[in-house]
Amino acid sequence: MSASSTPQSQSPTPSIALGIDLGTSNTTACIAQEGAVAPRAISVRQVQGPGVTTASTLLPSVLYLPTTAESATAPFALPWSHATDEPVVGQFARDQEARTPDRVIRSAKSWLCNPAIDRRAPVLPWHGADDIEKLSPFEASRAILAHVRRASHQWATDEGLSDPGAIGANAGSIVVTVPASFDEVARQLTYDAAVAAGLPSCTLLEEPQAAFYAWLSHHESDWRKVVKPGDTLMVCDVGGGTADFSLIAVLEEQGELVLSRIAVGDHILLGGDNIDLALAYRARSRLPSGSAELDPWQMGVLTALAQTAKERLLSDPELASFTITIPTRGANLFAAPLEVSVTRADIEEIVLGGFFPIVERTAVPAQRKSASLTDFGLPYAADPALTRHLAAFLARSATLVEQTPSLASLRERAAGGFMRPSAVLFNGGVFNSDTLRERVLSLLRDWVAPFPLEELHGIDRSQAVSVGAAWYARLKASGTGVRVRSATTKSFYIGVDSSLPAVPGFIPPLKGLCIAPRGVEEGNDITLPAKTFSLASGEEVQFRLFASADRPDDRAGDEVSDAERLLDELAPVSATINPPAIRSAGTDKIEGSAPFGSGPTRIPVQLHTRLTELGLLEITLRQTTTNETTANPTTTADSWHLAFATRSERP
């Protein structure tokens, strides 16, 4: 992504851009119309009960799988569909979690980024009964996005827009957000789910950046008065299932202020859902002695109601406690329901003391010692203290700043191995609580002293990500407006064997060819010198990849003499290159090709690289031929593509 207030593209401005925040707990959508001052939230129509629908700007990211009897009577039809086999998405599904949790899918987004499972396999609900036809995390995400697409067109019709079909109709005018720390598989699955849901050619945008774009949408004309060169703006985003931290630097280039995203935190499965579960366990411990052990169904009910208790107690300082009623079932169907309370003291001890404790800035997250066997499920963070994760992120960010020459203007705030942001923007449902927001703000101010720290205001935290996504979609298509740069924090290399005569006892060192120097902006092609290499085909080959944060002067095409000693090796990429047709030099005549499996064939290739907007480094190996008269290589139609994530290695 490039940052500039000058035109970036000549593509036409879409009439209606669509931004979707596919959240762990809630999904929201906004549109940005051509000529409109600010994006507008879409009221998403959803089922409230059998035969009853309602519209809300919040769509709970929860799915309910109807029984066969329910599907037969079609009580969950919506204006745009009368299908009986679709899962129910939204408020009714969330309410059912307190009644029939074994038919409810929640946190599909967290499952989508779980590398321990086949994310296209039907495994949800995870603890659902065997007779339930389950969905994959991919299919659950597709169903939510499809619901939003249909609801957005219904909303446009209800609003009397002249052309509801114009929503997201133009290329680049649909943006779906993902956590900044999503791995590349989860990003690709999110994109594929959006396309399968009828949202073609969508763009993915990181959630913290989207929240910042929402702030920019209110300050596009005066943001230069709010910040100054050398400032660092931290986005602290804690939602229902994940915590995301990002740093955006304010830099000065040729007399102009620019914004650049310089650091992204690790993927942390820690958020409001964890708090709900902790409160549920505390409430369960208060059940009368002699009470039957809660089964998974009842525990699901208790957890859902613990969320309600948390929200009520955090929003109402006068409320001392909240009573939860847990129904019985099975043999105890006619027994009295169980009642238990969540108190304000629980909020103080568990939420503030457990998830937002006061810690030193040198704190690091605790690591749980792994047992030989563990329950299979989501890879939640071992340490629930969000403040320790935040301190560790700022310490790592300081190291990155100290090692990056282009960030020299920030080093004063990175002294002593700790990054001191100058402003913070809170986002996510957790920070709708003034109590939690004030706790983190107070702690940050202690950490960054004697530097000042301001809070950036002016966003609706429940809608900020979708507002920012719609705003970004519009400016991306128009090519004008303030953009946030995203650049690599390391240089990346591909291993190249040295072509040297055989010498007894000597193994030639592996060279590292720089294919993406540090500081390259995402969304750009990288120009490499027109050098031809020899590529083995006809068998599986391994491409060795390396990175370095300590070589800021390397440029694309530079070679490092001993990659194994001087660079950090990443996970290799393996591929089987099928032998292409062999062409005569300087002609298009096909001479034939080596039969597959008969041994390696050497192919002359040149390398072309591109760094995508989501941090994926794409490498294209294009076959070349050489004109014997001019000795200038030309590329042919044969090419092979590799890709790897540049964000898998954190600073």
N, C-alpha and C positions, 0 to 999 in steps of 0.2 A: 504494500500500500504506500502510495506516495503522499507527501504532505505539502500542499501548496494552495494558495487562493487563486492560482491562475488556471486556465482551462487545461484539462488532462486528456480530453477525448472529444471527438466530433460526433459521437453517437447522439441520436435524438433523445430529448427528454421525454420519459414516459408520462402519460397523463395521470396515472395513478400507480404509485409505488407501494409495495406491500412488505411490511416487516413483521416477522413472527419470532416470538421468544418461546421456544420449546422448552419450558421449564420442568424441573423435577417435580415440583408440587403443583404449579399452575402454568398454563399457557396463555399468552396474550397476543393480540395482533393489532397493528396500527396501519393506517394508510397515510401517504403523503401525496397530496394532489398538486398538480402543476399550478403555481401561483398562490397556493395556500400559505398562510403564515407559519403554521405548525402542524405536525402530524395529528391525526384524529384516531382515538381508540375505537375499535370495532366491538360492538356488543354481540357476543357470540351466543346464538340460540342453542339451547341444550335441554335435555330432559330433566325435569324436576321430580316427576313422579309418573306412574302409569297414566298415559293420556294427557299429561300436563307438561308444557314446555315453558321456559323462561329465557330471558336474555341477560347476559352479564358480561362485563369487560374481562372477567376472570373465568377461564375454563379450567377447572381442576384437571390435572394430567393423570386422571384415574380412569380405568376401564372396568366395566362390569360385564361379565359373560352371562347372558340370560340362560335360564333353563329351557329345555325343549318346550315345555308347556307355555312359558312366557313368549318364546319366539313364535309359537303357533298363533297366539292371539294378537301379536304385533302391538303391544301397548306402548312401545317406545318410538313410534314413528315421528320423524321430523318433517318440516315442510318440504324439504328437498329430496326426501327419500322415504320409501315405504318398505325397505328391505327388512327382513326379519332375522337375518343371520349375522348382522353387524354387531360388534360390541357397543355397549352404551358408554359414551364418553361424557365426563363432566360431573355436574353436581349430584345427580342421582347415584352415579357410581361411587362418588366419595361417601355419600350417606350410607350406601350399602356396606361399606367397610365396617361399620359398627353393627351390622346385622348378619351378613354372610361374607366374611372376609376371605373365605376359600374360593370365592368366585370373583375376586377383585384384584386387578393388576395396578400396582402403584410403583413409582420409581423405575419405570421402564427405561428412562434416560440413564440411570446409574447402571442398569444391567447392560445397556448398549455399549458401555465402555469397559465391561468386565472381560479381560482377555482370557479368563479361565474357562469360559464357556463358548460354545458355538452360538454366536449372537443371532444367527438366522434359524436356530432350532426352536421348536415349540416347547418352552420350559416354564412359561408364566401362566398363572400364578405359581410361584416357586413351591409353596406348600399347598397347592390346590389338590383336590381329590383326583384320583386316577381316572374317574369317568368324565372329567371335564376336558373338552377339546381346547387345549392350551394354545397360546400364541407365542411367537418369538419376540424378543426385544425389538427387532427390526419391524415386525408386523404391527406391534403395539404402537411404535412411533409413527408408522405410516398411517394407522387409523386415526391418531390424534391430529396429524397434519391434514389428512383428508377432511376431517370434521371442520377444521379451521377454514380450509379452502371453500367448502360448500357454504359455511356460515358467513364468510365474508361476502360472497355473491348474494346471499339472501339479505344480509344487512344493507348492501348497496341498493338492492331493489326496494327494500322498505324505506330507505332514505331518499328515494326518488332520484338517484344519480342517473344522468342521461345515458350512460353506457356502463352498466355494472360489469360487463365483460372486459372492460379496460383494466380492471385490477390485475396487476402483475402480468399484463399481456405482452409488454415489451421486454426484449432481452435485457437482463441485468436488473429488472425492476422488482425482483423478489429476493429478499434477504432472510435467511433463517440463521438464528444464532446458536453457537455451541460454546461450552466452557473453554477458556483459553488453554487449559491443560488437557483437553481431549487428545487421545492418541490418534494417529492417522487412520486407523481402522474405524474408530468411532466416528470420525469426521466423514469418512467416505460412506459409511452406513447411513449417517444422517442425511447426507446429500442424496443417496439412492432412495431413501424413504420418502424424501420430499418429491423426487421425480415420480416415484410410484404413486404418490398421493395426488398427482396432477399439477405439480408445481415445477414445470420444466425450466431448465437453465437458471436455477436459483444460485445465489451466492451465499457462502457461509461467512459469518462474521463472529469474532470472539465477543463473548458477553460483556466483559469489563470495558472493552472498547465501545460497544454499543451503548453502555450506560454513560460513558464519557461523551459520545456523540449526542445523547439526549441533553446533557448539560450544555454542549456547544450549540444545540438548536435554540437555546434561550440566550446564548451569549456570542453568537457568531460575529456580531458587529463590535463587541467590546471586550473579547477575551484577552486581547493584548493589554488591556488596562488592568486586568485582574491578576495576570501572571507576568513574570519577567524572566530574562535569560538566567539560567542556572537553577530555576525552580524544578522540582520534581513533584508530580501529582500522582498520588497513589489511589487506585480504585480498589476498595475493599468490598468484595461481593460475596455474601454468605446467604445462600438460598435454602431450599428445603433439603437438598441432598449433597450439595457440594460447596466448597469454599474456594474462591478464586482471588488471587492477588496479582495486580499488574502495576508497573511503574511507567509513567509517561513523562519524558523529559521535555523541558522548554529550552530549545537551543537557538542560537543566532547564526545565520548563514548569510553572508553578503548584506548585512544590515537588516535582514528580515527574520522575524520570529517563526520558528517551525516547531511542530510537535512530533515527537518520536517515541514509540513504545519501545522501551529498552530492556524490560525484564518481565518474565511471567513465572508465577509460582508453580509448584508441582500440583499434580491432580490429587485433590484431597476429598475423599468421600466423608464429609463431615458437615453437618448443617442442622436445620431445624428438625429433621426426622430423628436424628440422634438424641436431641433434647427431649422429644416426645417419648422416645423409648425409655430414656433414663427416668423420666417422671412416672412412666407406667410401672417400671420395676419398683420404684419407691412406693407407689400406691399399692401394688400387689403385696408388698411386705407388711402392709397394715391390715390385711384381711384378718378377720377374727380367727383365732386358733380353732382348729377343727374343721375349717372350711375346706371344701374339696379343692385340689390343685386345679388351677385354671388350665383349660385345654387351649390349643393354638387358636381356635376360633374365638374364645373369650379373651385371650391375650390380644388378638387383633382389635377387638372391640375396645378394650381398655386403652390401647395405644392411640386409637383414633380419638377417643374422648379426652385423653391426656393432652392432645394438641389443643383441643377447645379450652381446657383448663389453663394451659400455658398462655394462650392468647388473651383470655379474659383477665388473668391475674397480672400480666404485664401491662395491659392497657388501662386497668382500673386500680389505682393505688389504694383505694378505700376498701377493696374486696379482700377479705382475710383468707377465704378458702373457697374451693369449688368442689361440689359433691358429684361423684361419678357413680352411675348405676350400671352394674354389669349383669346382663340377663343370664339365665340358666337354660340348659337344653338337655336333651337326651333323657336319662333316667330321672334327672332332677328338674324336669320341665315345669312341674307345678310347685317347686320350691320357691321360696321368696328370693328375689334378686339380691345380689350382693351390692352393698354400698360402701364407698371408700372416698376419702377426701384428699385433694391436693391442696397444700397450704402455701401461704406466702413465704413461710420459712423454707419450704422446699425449693421455691424459686431462688431465694437468696443462696441456699447451700449448693443446689445442683446446677442451676443455670449460671449464676455468677461465679460461684466457687469452683465448679467443675469444668465448665466450658469457657468461661471468661475470667479466669483467675488473674490477680495482679502478680506479674512475674518481672524479673529483670530482663533487660534487653539482650543479655547473653544467654537467655534460656533457649533450649533446643527441645524438640518433641521427644518424649520417651519412646523407646523401642521395646515392643513386646517380644519376649523370647518365645519362639515358635515351638509348639508341641509337635510330637510326631504325627498326630492326627488332629485335624480341625474340621468343624462343620463347614460344609461347602456352601458358599453364598457370596454376597458382595464383599469386596476387599476394603472394608472400612478402615479408616485411620486408627492406628493403635492408641494414640494419645488424643483424648477428647478436648484438650485445652487449645482452643483456637488461637489464643494469644501467644502460645509457645510457637505454633506454626507461623504466625505472623512475624515474630522476632527472628526466626530462622530465615524467612524469606528476605527480610531487610538486611541481614548479615551477608547472605549470598549475593544480594544485589550490590552491596558495597564492593565486594571482590571483583565483580564484573566491571564496575565503574573504574576502579583503580587500574584495571588491565586494559582499558580501552582508550587509546589516545584521543579519539574524537569526542570523548565525554570528559575532557580535562576540566571543563567549566563546572562540573558537578563534584569534583573531588573534595572540596572543602566540606561538603555535606556527607561525604563517605569516609571521613577520617576515622581512624580507630577501628576499622572493620565493621562499621554499622552505617547503613544508609538512613539519612534523616530526611524524609519527605517534607515538603513545605506546605502541602495541602492534601486533604483526603476527601474522597467522594465515596460515601456509603451507598451500597445497593444490596438488594435481596430482601426477602420477607423478614428475615431475622432482625434486620435493622429498622423495621417499622416500629420496634420498641425503643422509646426514648432512653429507657434504662440501659439497654445493651449498647446503644450507640454512644451514650455518654461515658460508659465504662471504657470502651476502646479508645475514644477520643482523649480521655484523661490519661490513659496509659501511654498513648503515643506521644502526648505532650511531655510526659516525664522522660521518655526515651530520647526525644530529639533535642531537649534543652541543652544549650541556651538558645537554640534556633526556635523561631516561632512556628506554629502549625495552625493552619486555618482549615475549617470545614467548608467544602463547596456545597452550596445549597441550590435548590431550584428544580429538583426532579421529583416525580412521583415514583417512588421505589417499586410500586407494584406494576408500573407500566414502562419504566425507564428503558429497559432493554429493547422492547418492541418499538418504542418511540425512536430510539437511536437507530435501530435497524431500518425503519422506514425512512428516516432522515438520510442515512447513509445510502440507501438504495436510490433515492432521488438525486443526491449530489454525485453519486458514482455515474449515473446515466447521463447527467447534464454536463459533467466534467468541470463544474465550478464548485467553489466552497472550500472550507478548511478540512484537510484530510490529515489523519494520523499516520505517520510513517511506521512501518514495521521492518526492522533490519536484523540481519544475522548478528549474533554476538560472538561468533567464532568463524574461523576459516575452515573450509572443507576440501578434502583431497581424495583422489582415487589412486589406488596403487598401480604402478606400471613397472613390469619387470625390465631390468637393465639388459640391453643387448651387448653382451661382452663375450669374448672367447672363453672357452672352458679352461680353468686353471685348477690343478689338483689341490684340494683342501680349501678352496676359496669359493664361497657362495656370494654372488653379486648381491648387493643390497637392493631392497625394493624402493623405488623412487615414489614420491608422492606428488601427483600433479594437482595443482590448485584449481579446482573447478568452481569455487564460490568464495571469494575473499570476504573477510569480516567487514560488516557494514553494508553489504549489498541489500538494497531494499526489496522486500517481497513484492511479487507481481511483475518482475522484470526478467528479460532475457539477459544472459551473461555471455559476453563476447570472449571467445577463446581464440588464440592464434590458430591459423589454418595449418595445423600439424597433423600428419597422417600416422596412425598407429596400426599395429597388426593384431586382429582379434581372432581368437580361436573359436571354431564352430564345430558342430558335429558331436559334441559331448557337453556335459554339464561343466560350466566354468564358474568360478567364484570371483566376484568383484570385491576387493578389499577397500574399505572406506575409512578415512581418518579425519580427525578434527584437531584444531588448536586454537586456544584463546590467547596464546602468547606470541603470535606472529602477525602483528597488525600491518606490516609492510608488504606481505605477500600479495601478489596480484594474480588475476586469472591467467593461467598458463605457466606460472612459475613452477619450478620443480624443486622439491626437497630431496636431498641426496639419499638420506637414510630414514624413510618414513617410520619404520618400526621403532627406531630409537628416539626420534625427535618429535613424533606426533602421537596423539591419543587414538587408538584404534576403536572404531565403532563396530556394530554388528555387520557382518558381510552380507552382500546380496548375491544369491545364487540364481543362475539362469542357464537354460539350455538353448544355445543359439543354433537354429536350423541353418544348414549351409544354403546360401543363395545360389542362383545361377551365376556362373562365372563368365564375365564379358571380356571380349578382346579389348585391349587398351585402345582408347580413342574411338571405339565404335560401339554400337548397340547390339552387335552380333552375339548371340548366346552360344557359348562353346560347350555348355553342359555343366553339371554340378557333381560334386562328390556324393556317392550314395550315403544316406544317413547311417551312422553307426560304423562307417568304414575307417574312422580315425579323424583327427582334427584337420580342418581346412583353415588356412590362414586367410583372413579377409582384411583388406585395407579399409580403415574407417577413420572418420573424423568425429570429434565430440562436440555436441551442442548442448548447452544447459539452460535451464530456466528455473527460477525460484518462484513458486506459486504464492498467491496471497495468503495461503494457510501454512506456509513454511515447508512445503514439500519440494525437495530438489529433484527435478526431472532431468534425466540424462538421456540424450538420444545419440545412438551410435549409427552413423550413416555411412553406408558403403561408398567408396570413392573409386573412380577410375582415373588413370593418368594419361593425358594426351602426350604421345611420345615427341611431338613436335614442339609443344610449348612447355611440357613438364608441369602444367598446372592441373591439380586434381579437381575433378568435378564430382558432385554427389549424384548417386543413382536413386532409384525408387526404393531400394532395399534399406530398411532401418530397423533398429531394435531399441526398445525403451526400458529404462530402469528408473526407479524412484525410491527415495528414502527420506525419512523425516529429519529435519534439522533441529526440531525442538525436543527430541527425545532425551537429549543431554542438557540438563539444566546447569546454569552457572553455579 
